[in-house]
Every structure is written in structure tokens, then in C-alpha cells.
Amino acid sequence: MEYLLDTCVISKLVRSQPAQVVVEWFRQQSEHDLYLSVLAFGEIEKGIKKQPVQFRSEKEAGPVGKARFKAAI
């Protein structure tokens, strides 16, 4: 089954203490079945830009930032 992930799913994965239920579900999925819309990328980028500057580079280099170039999470 394929899934289009909402921004809230991604935010639960990248928190300092990720939601374990979401992490376990995510690990059980094939990366080929998970998709992220352009709108979700925009929302994530907007959220990162709202963060204080000292936290931005870490988040941009994290899983979400890497996904921009990989085009899949």
C-alpha cells in the first residue's frame, strides 16, 4: 500500500522525542511506498524558517532536508 504523508506525520518523526507509534509504523513501511507532497515540503520549510537561526542548519541537514534532494522519505 502507498501513503501520501501529511506534514504532521513528518513532524512527529523529527521531534527531539519522536512519537514511538509513528516511528514503529514508519520503520515497517517500504520507502518506495511513502510519498510527500510539494505542499508538505513547503509547510516543513516554512516551519524550519520560523525556528531560531541556531536550530535551522541542524534541521535543514536532518531527515527533512535530505528528503528534499532524495525526493522521498
Phi and psi restraints in degrees (range 20) as a CNS / XPLOR table:
assign (resid 1 and name C) (resid 2 and name N)
       (resid 2 and name CA) (resid 2 and name C) 1.0 -104.5 20.0 2
assign (resid 2 and name N) (resid 2 and name CA)
       (resid 2 and name C) (resid 3 and name N) 1.0 148.3 20.0 2
assign (resid 2 and name C) (resid 3 and name N)
       (resid 3 and name CA) (resid 3 and name C) 1.0 -130.9 20.0 2
assign (resid 3 and name N) (resid 3 and name CA)
       (resid 3 and name C) (resid 4 and name N) 1.0 135.7 20.0 2
assign (resid 3 and name C) (resid 4 and name N)
       (resid 4 and name CA) (resid 4 and name C) 1.0 -98.5 20.0 2
assign (resid 4 and name N) (resid 4 and name CA)
       (resid 4 and name C) (resid 5 and name N) 1.0 109.8 20.0 2
assign (resid 4 and name C) (resid 5 and name N)
       (resid 5 and name CA) (resid 5 and name C) 1.0 -78.7 20.0 2
assign (resid 5 and name N) (resid 5 and name CA)
       (resid 5 and name C) (resid 6 and name N) 1.0 136.5 20.0 2
assign (resid 5 and name C) (resid 6 and name N)
       (resid 6 and name CA) (resid 6 and name C) 1.0 -85.4 20.0 2
assign (resid 6 and name N) (resid 6 and name CA)
       (resid 6 and name C) (resid 7 and name N) 1.0 158.4 20.0 2
assign (resid 6 and name C) (resid 7 and name N)
       (resid 7 and name CA) (resid 7 and name C) 1.0 -56.0 20.0 2
assign (resid 7 and name N) (resid 7 and name CA)
       (resid 7 and name C) (resid 8 and name N) 1.0 -35.9 20.0 2
assign (resid 7 and name C) (resid 8 and name N)
       (resid 8 and name CA) (resid 8 and name C) 1.0 -64.7 20.0 2
assign (resid 8 and name N) (resid 8 and name CA)
       (resid 8 and name C) (resid 9 and name N) 1.0 -30.9 20.0 2
assign (resid 8 and name C) (resid 9 and name N)
       (resid 9 and name CA) (resid 9 and name C) 1.0 -66.1 20.0 2
assign (resid 9 and name N) (resid 9 and name CA)
       (resid 9 and name C) (resid 10 and name N) 1.0 -45.2 20.0 2
assign (resid 9 and name C) (resid 10 and name N)
       (resid 10 and name CA) (resid 10 and name C) 1.0 -63.4 20.0 2
assign (resid 10 and name N) (resid 10 and name CA)
       (resid 10 and name C) (resid 11 and name N) 1.0 -42.1 20.0 2
assign (resid 10 and name C) (resid 11 and name N)
       (resid 11 and name CA) (resid 11 and name C) 1.0 -64.0 20.0 2
assign (resid 11 and name N) (resid 11 and name CA)
       (resid 11 and name C) (resid 12 and name N) 1.0 -32.4 20.0 2
assign (resid 11 and name C) (resid 12 and name N)
       (resid 12 and name CA) (resid 12 and name C) 1.0 -71.0 20.0 2
assign (resid 12 and name N) (resid 12 and name CA)
       (resid 12 and name C) (resid 13 and name N) 1.0 -23.5 20.0 2
assign (resid 12 and name C) (resid 13 and name N)
       (resid 13 and name CA) (resid 13 and name C) 1.0 -82.8 20.0 2
assign (resid 13 and name N) (resid 13 and name CA)
       (resid 13 and name C) (resid 14 and name N) 1.0 -31.6 20.0 2
assign (resid 13 and name C) (resid 14 and name N)
       (resid 14 and name CA) (resid 14 and name C) 1.0 -101.6 20.0 2
assign (resid 14 and name N) (resid 14 and name CA)
       (resid 14 and name C) (resid 15 and name N) 1.0 5.7 20.0 2
assign (resid 14 and name C) (resid 15 and name N)
       (resid 15 and name CA) (resid 15 and name C) 1.0 -65.7 20.0 2
assign (resid 15 and name N) (resid 15 and name CA)
       (resid 15 and name C) (resid 16 and name N) 1.0 161.7 20.0 2
assign (resid 15 and name C) (resid 16 and name N)
       (resid 16 and name CA) (resid 16 and name C) 1.0 -61.9 20.0 2
assign (resid 16 and name N) (resid 16 and name CA)
       (resid 16 and name C) (resid 17 and name N) 1.0 -30.4 20.0 2
assign (resid 16 and name C) (resid 17 and name N)
       (resid 17 and name CA) (resid 17 and name C) 1.0 -125.6 20.0 2
assign (resid 17 and name N) (resid 17 and name CA)
       (resid 17 and name C) (resid 18 and name N) 1.0 87.4 20.0 2
assign (resid 17 and name C) (resid 18 and name N)
       (resid 18 and name CA) (resid 18 and name C) 1.0 -59.7 20.0 2
assign (resid 18 and name N) (resid 18 and name CA)
       (resid 18 and name C) (resid 19 and name N) 1.0 151.5 20.0 2
assign (resid 18 and name C) (resid 19 and name N)
       (resid 19 and name CA) (resid 19 and name C) 1.0 -69.3 20.0 2
assign (resid 19 and name N) (resid 19 and name CA)
       (resid 19 and name C) (resid 20 and name N) 1.0 114.8 20.0 2
assign (resid 19 and name C) (resid 20 and name N)
       (resid 20 and name CA) (resid 20 and name C) 1.0 -58.7 20.0 2
assign (resid 20 and name N) (resid 20 and name CA)
       (resid 20 and name C) (resid 21 and name N) 1.0 -37.6 20.0 2
assign (resid 20 and name C) (resid 21 and name N)
       (resid 21 and name CA) (resid 21 and name C) 1.0 -61.1 20.0 2
assign (resid 21 and name N) (resid 21 and name CA)
       (resid 21 and name C) (resid 22 and name N) 1.0 -43.1 20.0 2
assign (resid 21 and name C) (resid 22 and name N)
       (resid 22 and name CA) (resid 22 and name C) 1.0 -69.1 20.0 2
assign (resid 22 and name N) (resid 22 and name CA)
       (resid 22 and name C) (resid 23 and name N) 1.0 -41.6 20.0 2
assign (resid 22 and name C) (resid 23 and name N)
       (resid 23 and name CA) (resid 23 and name C) 1.0 -59.9 20.0 2
assign (resid 23 and name N) (resid 23 and name CA)
       (resid 23 and name C) (resid 24 and name N) 1.0 -46.4 20.0 2
assign (resid 23 and name C) (resid 24 and name N)
       (resid 24 and name CA) (resid 24 and name C) 1.0 -63.5 20.0 2
assign (resid 24 and name N) (resid 24 and name CA)
       (resid 24 and name C) (resid 25 and name N) 1.0 -43.7 20.0 2
assign (resid 24 and name C) (resid 25 and name N)
       (resid 25 and name CA) (resid 25 and name C) 1.0 -61.5 20.0 2
assign (resid 25 and name N) (resid 25 and name CA)
       (resid 25 and name C) (resid 26 and name N) 1.0 -46.0 20.0 2
assign (resid 25 and name C) (resid 26 and name N)
       (resid 26 and name CA) (resid 26 and name C) 1.0 -59.2 20.0 2
assign (resid 26 and name N) (resid 26 and name CA)
       (resid 26 and name C) (resid 27 and name N) 1.0 -42.8 20.0 2
assign (resid 26 and name C) (resid 27 and name N)
       (resid 27 and name CA) (resid 27 and name C) 1.0 -65.2 20.0 2
assign (resid 27 and name N) (resid 27 and name CA)
       (resid 27 and name C) (resid 28 and name N) 1.0 -26.5 20.0 2
assign (resid 27 and name C) (resid 28 and name N)
       (resid 28 and name CA) (resid 28 and name C) 1.0 -81.0 20.0 2
assign (resid 28 and name N) (resid 28 and name CA)
       (resid 28 and name C) (resid 29 and name N) 1.0 -10.6 20.0 2
assign (resid 28 and name C) (resid 29 and name N)
       (resid 29 and name CA) (resid 29 and name C) 1.0 -94.6 20.0 2
assign (resid 29 and name N) (resid 29 and name CA)
       (resid 29 and name C) (resid 30 and name N) 1.0 150.7 20.0 2
assign (resid 29 and name C) (resid 30 and name N)
       (resid 30 and name CA) (resid 30 and name C) 1.0 -79.7 20.0 2
assign (resid 30 and name N) (resid 30 and name CA)
       (resid 30 and name C) (resid 31 and name N) 1.0 138.3 20.0 2
assign (resid 30 and name C) (resid 31 and name N)
       (resid 31 and name CA) (resid 31 and name C) 1.0 -61.9 20.0 2
assign (resid 31 and name N) (resid 31 and name CA)
       (resid 31 and name C) (resid 32 and name N) 1.0 -20.8 20.0 2
assign (resid 31 and name C) (resid 32 and name N)
       (resid 32 and name CA) (resid 32 and name C) 1.0 -76.6 20.0 2
assign (resid 32 and name N) (resid 32 and name CA)
       (resid 32 and name C) (resid 33 and name N) 1.0 -10.1 20.0 2
assign (resid 32 and name C) (resid 33 and name N)
       (resid 33 and name CA) (resid 33 and name C) 1.0 -105.4 20.0 2
assign (resid 33 and name N) (resid 33 and name CA)
       (resid 33 and name C) (resid 34 and name N) 1.0 1.2 20.0 2
assign (resid 33 and name C) (resid 34 and name N)
       (resid 34 and name CA) (resid 34 and name C) 1.0 -111.8 20.0 2
assign (resid 34 and name N) (resid 34 and name CA)
       (resid 34 and name C) (resid 35 and name N) 1.0 130.8 20.0 2
assign (resid 34 and name C) (resid 35 and name N)
       (resid 35 and name CA) (resid 35 and name C) 1.0 -129.7 20.0 2
assign (resid 35 and name N) (resid 35 and name CA)
       (resid 35 and name C) (resid 36 and name N) 1.0 154.0 20.0 2
assign (resid 35 and name C) (resid 36 and name N)
       (resid 36 and name CA) (resid 36 and name C) 1.0 -132.0 20.0 2
assign (resid 36 and name N) (resid 36 and name CA)
       (resid 36 and name C) (resid 37 and name N) 1.0 128.6 20.0 2
assign (resid 36 and name C) (resid 37 and name N)
       (resid 37 and name CA) (resid 37 and name C) 1.0 -76.6 20.0 2
assign (resid 37 and name N) (resid 37 and name CA)
       (resid 37 and name C) (resid 38 and name N) 1.0 162.0 20.0 2
assign (resid 37 and name C) (resid 38 and name N)
       (resid 38 and name CA) (resid 38 and name C) 1.0 -62.0 20.0 2
assign (resid 38 and name N) (resid 38 and name CA)
       (resid 38 and name C) (resid 39 and name N) 1.0 -35.8 20.0 2
assign (resid 38 and name C) (resid 39 and name N)
       (resid 39 and name CA) (resid 39 and name C) 1.0 -62.8 20.0 2
assign (resid 39 and name N) (resid 39 and name CA)
       (resid 39 and name C) (resid 40 and name N) 1.0 -41.1 20.0 2
assign (resid 39 and name C) (resid 40 and name N)
       (resid 40 and name CA) (resid 40 and name C) 1.0 -64.4 20.0 2
assign (resid 40 and name N) (resid 40 and name CA)
       (resid 40 and name C) (resid 41 and name N) 1.0 -41.5 20.0 2
assign (resid 40 and name C) (resid 41 and name N)
       (resid 41 and name CA) (resid 41 and name C) 1.0 -58.0 20.0 2
assign (resid 41 and name N) (resid 41 and name CA)
       (resid 41 and name C) (resid 42 and name N) 1.0 -43.6 20.0 2
assign (resid 41 and name C) (resid 42 and name N)
       (resid 42 and name CA) (resid 42 and name C) 1.0 -62.5 20.0 2
assign (resid 42 and name N) (resid 42 and name CA)
       (resid 42 and name C) (resid 43 and name N) 1.0 -42.6 20.0 2
assign (resid 42 and name C) (resid 43 and name N)
       (resid 43 and name CA) (resid 43 and name C) 1.0 -63.7 20.0 2
assign (resid 43 and name N) (resid 43 and name CA)
       (resid 43 and name C) (resid 44 and name N) 1.0 -40.5 20.0 2
assign (resid 43 and name C) (resid 44 and name N)
       (resid 44 and name CA) (resid 44 and name C) 1.0 -65.7 20.0 2
assign (resid 44 and name N) (resid 44 and name CA)
       (resid 44 and name C) (resid 45 and name N) 1.0 -45.6 20.0 2
assign (resid 44 and name C) (resid 45 and name N)
       (resid 45 and name CA) (resid 45 and name C) 1.0 -61.8 20.0 2
assign (resid 45 and name N) (resid 45 and name CA)
       (resid 45 and name C) (resid 46 and name N) 1.0 -41.3 20.0 2
assign (resid 45 and name C) (resid 46 and name N)
       (resid 46 and name CA) (resid 46 and name C) 1.0 -62.0 20.0 2
assign (resid 46 and name N) (resid 46 and name CA)
       (resid 46 and name C) (resid 47 and name N) 1.0 -42.0 20.0 2
assign (resid 46 and name C) (resid 47 and name N)
       (resid 47 and name CA) (resid 47 and name C) 1.0 -63.6 20.0 2
assign (resid 47 and name N) (resid 47 and name CA)
       (resid 47 and name C) (resid 48 and name N) 1.0 -40.0 20.0 2
assign (resid 47 and name C) (resid 48 and name N)
       (resid 48 and name CA) (resid 48 and name C) 1.0 -63.9 20.0 2
assign (resid 48 and name N) (resid 48 and name CA)
       (resid 48 and name C) (resid 49 and name N) 1.0 -42.0 20.0 2
assign (resid 48 and name C) (resid 49 and name N)
       (resid 49 and name CA) (resid 49 and name C) 1.0 -67.3 20.0 2
assign (resid 49 and name N) (resid 49 and name CA)
       (resid 49 and name C) (resid 50 and name N) 1.0 -21.6 20.0 2
assign (resid 49 and name C) (resid 50 and name N)
       (resid 50 and name CA) (resid 50 and name C) 1.0 -78.1 20.0 2
assign (resid 50 and name N) (resid 50 and name CA)
       (resid 50 and name C) (resid 51 and name N) 1.0 -16.7 20.0 2
assign (resid 50 and name C) (resid 51 and name N)
       (resid 51 and name CA) (resid 51 and name C) 1.0 -72.9 20.0 2
assign (resid 51 and name N) (resid 51 and name CA)
       (resid 51 and name C) (resid 52 and name N) 1.0 153.2 20.0 2
assign (resid 51 and name C) (resid 52 and name N)
       (resid 52 and name CA) (resid 52 and name C) 1.0 -57.1 20.0 2
assign (resid 52 and name N) (resid 52 and name CA)
       (resid 52 and name C) (resid 53 and name N) 1.0 147.2 20.0 2
assign (resid 52 and name C) (resid 53 and name N)
       (resid 53 and name CA) (resid 53 and name C) 1.0 -53.0 20.0 2
assign (resid 53 and name N) (resid 53 and name CA)
       (resid 53 and name C) (resid 54 and name N) 1.0 -38.9 20.0 2
assign (resid 53 and name C) (resid 54 and name N)
       (resid 54 and name CA) (resid 54 and name C) 1.0 -64.0 20.0 2
assign (resid 54 and name N) (resid 54 and name CA)
       (resid 54 and name C) (resid 55 and name N) 1.0 -19.6 20.0 2
assign (resid 54 and name C) (resid 55 and name N)
       (resid 55 and name CA) (resid 55 and name C) 1.0 -98.1 20.0 2
assign (resid 55 and name N) (resid 55 and name CA)
       (resid 55 and name C) (resid 56 and name N) 1.0 -15.6 20.0 2
assign (resid 55 and name C) (resid 56 and name N)
       (resid 56 and name CA) (resid 56 and name C) 1.0 -63.3 20.0 2
assign (resid 56 and name N) (resid 56 and name CA)
       (resid 56 and name C) (resid 57 and name N) 1.0 -51.1 20.0 2
assign (resid 56 and name C) (resid 57 and name N)
       (resid 57 and name CA) (resid 57 and name C) 1.0 -60.3 20.0 2
assign (resid 57 and name N) (resid 57 and name CA)
       (resid 57 and name C) (resid 58 and name N) 1.0 -36.7 20.0 2
assign (resid 57 and name C) (resid 58 and name N)
       (resid 58 and name CA) (resid 58 and name C) 1.0 -64.5 20.0 2
assign (resid 58 and name N) (resid 58 and name CA)
       (resid 58 and name C) (resid 59 and name N) 1.0 -42.6 20.0 2
assign (resid 58 and name C) (resid 59 and name N)
       (resid 59 and name CA) (resid 59 and name C) 1.0 -72.7 20.0 2
assign (resid 59 and name N) (resid 59 and name CA)
       (resid 59 and name C) (resid 60 and name N) 1.0 -39.3 20.0 2
assign (resid 59 and name C) (resid 60 and name N)
       (resid 60 and name CA) (resid 60 and name C) 1.0 -65.8 20.0 2
assign (resid 60 and name N) (resid 60 and name CA)
       (resid 60 and name C) (resid 61 and name N) 1.0 -28.8 20.0 2
assign (resid 60 and name C) (resid 61 and name N)
       (resid 61 and name CA) (resid 61 and name C) 1.0 -88.3 20.0 2
assign (resid 61 and name N) (resid 61 and name CA)
       (resid 61 and name C) (resid 62 and name N) 1.0 -9.5 20.0 2
assign (resid 61 and name C) (resid 62 and name N)
       (resid 62 and name CA) (resid 62 and name C) 1.0 -76.1 20.0 2
assign (resid 62 and name N) (resid 62 and name CA)
       (resid 62 and name C) (resid 63 and name N) 1.0 -165.1 20.0 2
assign (resid 62 and name C) (resid 63 and name N)
       (resid 63 and name CA) (resid 63 and name C) 1.0 -56.2 20.0 2
assign (resid 63 and name N) (resid 63 and name CA)
       (resid 63 and name C) (resid 64 and name N) 1.0 -38.2 20.0 2
assign (resid 63 and name C) (resid 64 and name N)
       (resid 64 and name CA) (resid 64 and name C) 1.0 -68.8 20.0 2
assign (resid 64 and name N) (resid 64 and name CA)
       (resid 64 and name C) (resid 65 and name N) 1.0 -44.2 20.0 2
assign (resid 64 and name C) (resid 65 and name N)
       (resid 65 and name CA) (resid 65 and name C) 1.0 -62.0 20.0 2
assign (resid 65 and name N) (resid 65 and name CA)
       (resid 65 and name C) (resid 66 and name N) 1.0 -41.2 20.0 2
assign (resid 65 and name C) (resid 66 and name N)
       (resid 66 and name CA) (resid 66 and name C) 1.0 -66.0 20.0 2
assign (resid 66 and name N) (resid 66 and name CA)
       (resid 66 and name C) (resid 67 and name N) 1.0 -33.3 20.0 2
assign (resid 66 and name C) (resid 67 and name N)
       (resid 67 and name CA) (resid 67 and name C) 1.0 -65.4 20.0 2
assign (resid 67 and name N) (resid 67 and name CA)
       (resid 67 and name C) (resid 68 and name N) 1.0 -28.9 20.0 2
assign (resid 67 and name C) (resid 68 and name N)
       (resid 68 and name CA) (resid 68 and name C) 1.0 -58.2 20.0 2
assign (resid 68 and name N) (resid 68 and name CA)
       (resid 68 and name C) (resid 69 and name N) 1.0 -37.0 20.0 2
assign (resid 68 and name C) (resid 69 and name N)
       (resid 69 and name CA) (resid 69 and name C) 1.0 -89.9 20.0 2
assign (resid 69 and name N) (resid 69 and name CA)
       (resid 69 and name C) (resid 70 and name N) 1.0 -26.6 20.0 2
assign (resid 69 and name C) (resid 70 and name N)
       (resid 70 and name CA) (resid 70 and name C) 1.0 -84.9 20.0 2
assign (resid 70 and name N) (resid 70 and name CA)
       (resid 70 and name C) (resid 71 and name N) 1.0 -23.6 20.0 2
assign (resid 70 and name C) (resid 71 and name N)
       (resid 71 and name CA) (resid 71 and name C) 1.0 67.0 20.0 2
assign (resid 71 and name N) (resid 71 and name CA)
       (resid 71 and name C) (resid 72 and name N) 1.0 15.6 20.0 2
assign (resid 71 and name C) (resid 72 and name N)
       (resid 72 and name CA) (resid 72 and name C) 1.0 -157.7 20.0 2
assign (resid 72 and name N) (resid 72 and name CA)
       (resid 72 and name C) (resid 73 and name N) 1.0 150.6 20.0 2
